[in-house]
Amino acid sequence: MRRAGVWDDDGVDGRIDLLKVSVPPLLCGLFLAVVWFLLPSEQWLLLVGMMVAYIVPPLGRETIIPVCILLGIPWWLVASALAFLDFAGGLFMAWNFPLVLRIPYAGPWIRRFMVAGRTFLDRRPWLERLYFVGLILFVSLPFDGSGSIVGSVIGRMLGMTKTEVVACITIGGIIGSFAIALGIDWVTNLIPAGAGPWVSLAVFILIGIALLVMYRSRSLMRETNV
């Protein structure tokens, strides 16, 4: 385990740095302003809604990306949007961790997660052995609870610097989002052009069922190994 406590703002006196709080949301607003010129207004609103849904559990990129692609949003744009959200979320967490701990519901949940973090890391020893690569893999793969928020907490518990955590979350977000988007795009290209929307919907439902079965199988295996 690496040295803990390198996030030296944990002991601040409660003051809020407005610049650090406002920059990540402003970056997201700038991103959406650029996307406005790339999509029709209906698809732009859909993408905004999907980005908000990505922030709120339990929906993850393995759900958001297929839905967006099915509804006509380019795969590369969906992947870029979610990867950018991971970057912005990691940046916000790194800059404002003490503030996040004071947010109702989110703060107590993170505190409970940190208390149980030792058990969490004991079940995933590769995160400690390969702390940098391990955190990238954790963020990129559809693990239960993976994402910028949990990834930031784990990075902090591993004693990583803020720059390392943001870098891992950004790289992992790019890998995970683009891998899923490319896979879904490849599957959609296998569907005949005149098949109609119901065939596409059926294919995506089957993909969703397969992902659900894989997730449940992995969860049962983890529970039986406890």
C-alpha positions in Angstrom: 0.0 0.0 0.0 1.3 3.4 -0.9 1.6 6.4 1.4 -1.8 7.7 2.4 -2.8 11.3 3.2 -1.3 13.0 0.2 -4.5 15.0 -0.5 -3.3 17.9 1.7 -6.6 19.8 1.6 -8.4 17.3 3.9 -7.9 19.5 6.9 -9.2 22.8 5.4 -11.4 25.0 7.6 -14.5 24.7 5.5 -13.8 27.4 3.1 -15.0 26.9 -0.5 -12.8 27.7 -3.5 -15.4 28.9 -6.0 -12.9 28.5 -8.9 -12.3 24.8 -8.1 -16.1 24.2 -7.6 -17.1 26.0 -10.8 -14.5 24.9 -13.3 -15.7 21.3 -13.8 -19.3 22.3 -14.4 -18.2 25.1 -16.7 -16.1 22.7 -18.7 -19.2 20.4 -19.1 -21.2 23.4 -20.2 -18.5 24.3 -22.8 -18.5 20.7 -24.1 -22.3 20.8 -24.5 -22.1 24.1 -26.3 -19.7 22.6 -28.8 -21.9 19.5 -29.2 -24.9 21.8 -29.9 -23.4 22.5 -33.3 -23.0 18.8 -34.1 -26.4 17.4 -33.3 -30.1 18.3 -34.0 -31.8 19.8 -31.0 -33.7 16.7 -30.2 -30.6 14.5 -30.1 -28.7 17.2 -28.2 -31.4 17.2 -25.5 -31.3 13.4 -25.4 -27.5 13.4 -25.0 -27.9 15.9 -22.1 -30.4 13.7 -20.4 -28.2 10.6 -20.9 -25.3 12.5 -19.4 -27.3 13.4 -16.3 -28.5 9.8 -16.1 -24.8 8.6 -16.2 -24.0 10.8 -13.2 -26.9 9.3 -11.1 -26.5 5.6 -10.2 -27.3 2.9 -11.1 -27.0 3.5 -14.8 -23.5 3.0 -16.3 -21.9 3.4 -19.7 -22.8 -0.1 -20.6 -26.5 1.0 -20.5 -26.2 4.7 -21.7 -24.1 4.0 -24.8 -26.3 1.4 -26.4 -29.4 3.5 -25.9 -27.8 6.6 -27.4 -26.5 4.7 -30.4 -29.8 3.1 -30.9 -31.5 6.5 -31.0 -29.1 7.8 -33.6 -26.3 9.6 -31.7 -22.9 8.9 -33.3 -20.9 6.3 -31.3 -17.8 8.5 -31.1 -19.8 11.4 -29.7 -21.4 9.3 -27.0 -18.1 7.8 -26.0 -16.5 11.3 -25.9 -19.3 12.7 -23.8 -19.1 10.0 -21.1 -15.3 10.1 -21.1 -15.4 13.8 -20.6 -17.9 13.4 -17.7 -15.5 11.0 -16.1 -12.7 13.5 -16.4 -14.8 16.3 -15.0 -16.1 14.2 -12.2 -12.6 13.1 -11.3 -11.4 16.7 -11.4 -14.2 17.9 -9.2 -13.6 15.1 -6.6 -9.8 15.8 -6.5 -10.3 19.5 -6.0 -13.3 19.4 -3.7 -13.1 16.2 -1.7 -13.8 17.8 1.7 -16.7 19.7 0.2 -18.2 16.5 -1.3 -18.0 14.9 2.2 -20.4 17.6 3.4 -23.0 17.0 0.7 -26.2 15.3 2.1 -26.5 11.6 1.2 -23.3 11.6 -0.9 -21.0 12.6 1.9 -22.2 10.0 4.4 -22.2 7.3 1.7 -18.6 8.1 0.8 -17.6 8.1 4.5 -19.2 4.6 4.9 -17.4 3.5 1.8 -14.1 4.7 3.1 -14.7 2.8 6.4 -15.5 -0.4 4.4 -12.7 0.4 2.0 -10.2 -2.0 3.6 -12.5 -4.9 2.9 -13.1 -3.6 -0.6 -9.4 -3.5 -1.4 -8.7 -6.8 0.3 -11.1 -8.3 -2.3 -9.3 -6.6 -5.1 -5.6 -6.9 -4.2 -4.5 -6.1 -7.7 -5.7 -2.5 -7.1 -2.9 -2.2 -4.6 -0.2 -4.1 -6.4 -0.8 -2.3 -9.7 -2.3 0.9 -8.2 -2.0 3.1 -11.3 -2.9 0.5 -13.9 -5.3 -1.2 -11.5 -7.3 2.0 -11.0 -7.4 2.5 -14.8 -8.8 -1.0 -15.2 -11.3 -0.5 -12.4 -12.7 2.7 -14.1 -12.7 1.3 -17.6 -14.3 -2.1 -16.9 -18.0 -2.3 -15.9 -17.3 -3.2 -12.3 -20.1 -2.8 -9.7 -19.8 0.8 -8.6 -17.0 1.8 -10.9 -16.8 5.4 -12.0 -15.2 8.8 -11.3 -16.6 9.1 -7.8 -15.7 5.7 -6.4 -12.5 5.7 -8.5 -11.5 9.0 -6.8 -12.2 7.6 -3.3 -10.2 4.4 -4.1 -7.3 6.5 -5.5 -7.2 8.6 -2.4 -7.3 5.5 -0.2 -4.3 4.1 -2.2 -2.4 7.2 -1.4 -2.3 8.5 -5.0 -1.8 12.1 -5.8 -4.7 14.2 -7.2 -2.9 14.3 -10.6 -2.5 10.5 -10.7 -6.2 10.0 -9.8 -7.5 12.4 -12.4 -5.2 10.8 -15.0 -6.3 7.3 -14.2 -10.0 8.2 -14.3 -9.6 10.0 -17.6 -7.6 7.2 -19.2 -10.0 4.6 -17.8 -13.0 6.6 -18.9 -11.7 6.9 -22.5 -10.8 3.2 -22.7 -14.1 2.0 -21.3 -16.4 4.3 -23.2 -14.8 3.9 -26.6 -14.4 0.2 -26.2 -18.2 -0.2 -25.5 -19.2 2.3 -28.2 -17.0 0.6 -30.8 -18.5 -2.8 -29.9 -22.0 -1.6 -30.0 -21.4 0.2 -33.3 -19.9 -3.0 -34.8 -23.0 -4.9 -33.7 -25.4 -2.4 -35.3 -23.5 -2.6 -38.6 -24.2 -6.3 -38.7 -28.0 -5.5 -38.7 -29.4 -5.3 -42.3 -30.2 -1.8 -43.4 -33.9 -2.5 -44.0 -34.5 -4.6 -40.9 -36.4 -1.8 -39.1 -36.2 -0.4 -35.6 -37.8 -3.4 -33.9 -35.0 -5.7 -35.1 -32.4 -3.2 -33.7 -34.3 -3.0 -30.5 -34.5 -6.8 -30.2 -30.7 -7.0 -30.7 -30.0 -4.5 -28.0 -32.4 -6.2 -25.6 -30.5 -9.5 -26.2 -27.2 -7.6 -25.5 -28.6 -6.2 -22.4 -29.8 -9.6 -21.2 -26.4 -11.1 -21.9 -24.7 -8.3 -19.9 -27.2 -8.8 -17.0 -26.5 -12.5 -16.9 -22.7 -11.9 -16.9 -23.1 -9.3 -14.1 -25.2 -11.6 -12.0 -22.9 -14.6 -12.6 -20.0 -12.5 -11.5 -21.8 -11.2 -8.4 -22.8 -14.8 -7.4 -19.2 -16.0 -7.8 -18.0 -13.1 -5.7 -20.5 -13.8 -3.0 -19.6 -17.5 -2.9 -15.9 -16.7 -2.5 -16.5 -14.4 0.5 
